[in-house]
Amino acid sequence: MLYTPDAILGRIGPEKILARFHSLNTIYEARFQQKWPNTFLQKYILRHTVESYFCDLQHSKDFHDIELANRHKVAAFTMKWIVKMRPIQVQENSVPKTPAELLPNEIFALMAGLRFLSADITQLSASLLRSLLYMLHHRPIDAESLSATMYAIECGLNGSKP
């Protein structure tokens, strides 16, 4: 089995890649852009983000001999690559009114990741939201560890024990 990006993306198939691209683009257009109108989405970078996500996740699945990634891994790897590639840009002439306006990719990553858990960013407490944004912005992201964090968040939102 080949592990080059082209070979991995060939195994995944263009339909799945485009479906993920369109789902993230829809989250941006339908939910994010309304609240953050001073931003724009670089679609070429988003496409590269999606391809990098699939390659990284496939490497992890192959290494751990996992057939299907659970929703926590999908959320975590999605968040990692959005923050790493930074597909959302702040418009040149905009003046941020709050510090959060300087973190559009971190906020978008959290919104996208929570969608895989059927959750919403508005369900998070202010202190948890601040901690997650700080972690996504200032700390190296390990998708496997972030997956455990997403599991714990899902348990907390559902009122169950991890």
C-alpha atoms as one frame of an Amber mdcrd trajectory, in Angstrom:
protein
   0.000   0.000   0.000   1.397   3.390  -0.981   1.450   6.224   1.537   2.089
   9.198  -0.736  -0.506  11.982  -0.623  -1.614  11.178  -4.192  -2.052   7.484
  -3.356  -3.982   8.244  -0.159  -6.230  10.792  -1.858  -6.787   8.311  -4.685
  -7.990   5.715  -2.160 -10.307   8.239  -0.559 -11.722   9.459  -3.849 -12.624
  12.904  -5.160 -16.295  12.602  -4.154 -15.471  12.303  -0.470 -12.928  15.135
  -0.670 -15.404  17.439  -2.416 -18.160  16.503   0.034 -15.976  17.526   2.996
 -14.907  20.708   1.170 -18.540  21.632   0.546 -19.596  20.838   4.124 -16.893
  23.145   5.536 -17.680  25.820   2.951 -21.351  25.599   3.953 -20.507  25.996
   7.642 -18.515  29.098   6.737 -21.197  30.627   4.516 -24.255  29.706   6.577
 -22.991  30.142  10.124 -19.583  31.762  10.370 -19.683  34.606   7.870 -22.861
  36.047   9.399 -21.124  36.631  12.722 -17.709  37.451  11.215 -18.431  39.564
   8.111 -14.898  41.012   8.114 -13.494  37.635   6.965 -13.237  35.723   3.719
 -12.580  32.080   2.944  -9.621  31.183   0.726 -11.124  28.221  -1.111  -7.810
  27.004  -2.499  -6.431  26.848   1.048  -9.625  25.142   2.229  -9.174  22.476
  -0.451  -5.593  21.921   0.697  -6.846  21.798   4.306  -9.317  19.044   3.419
  -6.710  17.048   1.513  -4.222  17.350   4.385  -6.918  16.264   6.833  -7.665
  13.116   4.829  -3.978  12.223   4.422  -3.225  12.712   8.116  -6.297  10.822
   9.295  -5.598   7.970   6.873  -2.013   7.695   8.170  -3.382   7.437  11.704
  -5.991   4.858  10.713  -3.401   2.773   8.876  -0.912   2.967  11.746  -3.484
   1.977  14.379  -5.221  -0.493  12.053  -8.555   1.312  12.332 -11.134   0.888
   9.583 -13.367   3.843  10.429 -12.439   6.849  12.544 -14.916   7.782  15.254
 -16.533  11.216  15.291 -14.097  12.494  17.946 -11.104  11.736  15.718 -12.847
  13.259  12.706 -13.568  16.411  14.717 -10.025  16.611  16.108  -8.233  16.062
  12.794 -10.555  18.582  11.119  -9.799  21.160  13.794  -6.053  20.510  13.614
  -5.869  21.136   9.888  -8.114  24.203   9.888  -5.926  25.829  12.544  -2.732
  24.717  10.808  -3.671  25.828   7.270  -5.674  28.955   8.254  -8.133  29.113
   5.331 -10.040  32.072   6.783  -8.472  35.472   6.315  -9.368  38.792   7.928
 -10.137  41.490   5.391  -7.330  43.984   4.960  -9.221  47.124   5.968 -11.088
  45.677   8.943 -10.362  46.850  12.461 -10.904  44.166  15.114 -13.218  45.242
  17.917 -12.491  42.262  20.173  -9.519  39.903  20.630 -11.694  37.020  19.380
 -11.849  38.684  15.959  -8.147  37.883  15.610  -8.887  34.141  15.962 -11.227
  33.371  13.048  -9.590  30.046  12.181  -9.635  28.817  15.754 -13.305  29.732
  16.133 -14.181  28.186  12.768 -12.238  25.021  13.655 -14.155  24.698  16.907
 -17.490  25.283  15.150 -16.646  22.670  12.504 -15.351  20.145  15.030 -18.396
  20.463  17.260 -20.681  19.807  14.276 -19.299  16.254  14.122 -20.485  15.811
  17.703 -23.927  17.269  16.904 -23.036  20.140  19.204 -22.757  23.876  18.840
 -20.223  26.408  20.070 -23.011  28.211  21.970 -23.338  25.163  24.253 -19.857
  25.723  25.694 -19.306  27.772  28.817 -17.365  31.005  28.382 -14.412  29.652
  30.363 -14.230  26.411  28.343 -14.503  28.370  25.105 -11.632  30.660  26.155
  -9.499  27.663  27.164 -10.126  25.844  23.884  -9.390  28.931  21.795  -6.210
  29.523  23.779  -5.136  25.914  23.255  -5.889  25.994  19.523  -4.044  29.276
  19.063  -1.031  28.950  21.358  -0.284  25.240  21.724   0.947  22.589  19.286
  -2.029  20.485  18.267  -1.870  16.728  18.608  -4.999  15.385  16.942  -5.000
  12.177  19.003  -5.014  14.160  22.280  -7.551  16.624  20.899  -9.769  13.641
  20.090  -9.866  12.771  23.796 -10.741  16.378  24.594 -13.611  16.271  22.101
 -14.833  13.026  23.705 -14.813  14.668  27.139 -16.660  17.720  25.776 -19.304
  15.491  24.192 -19.764  13.612  27.475 -20.080  16.893  29.378 -22.661  18.260
  26.956 -24.656  15.019  27.120 -24.438  14.775  30.904 -22.660  11.433  30.840
 -19.434  10.299  32.450 -16.391   9.849  30.198
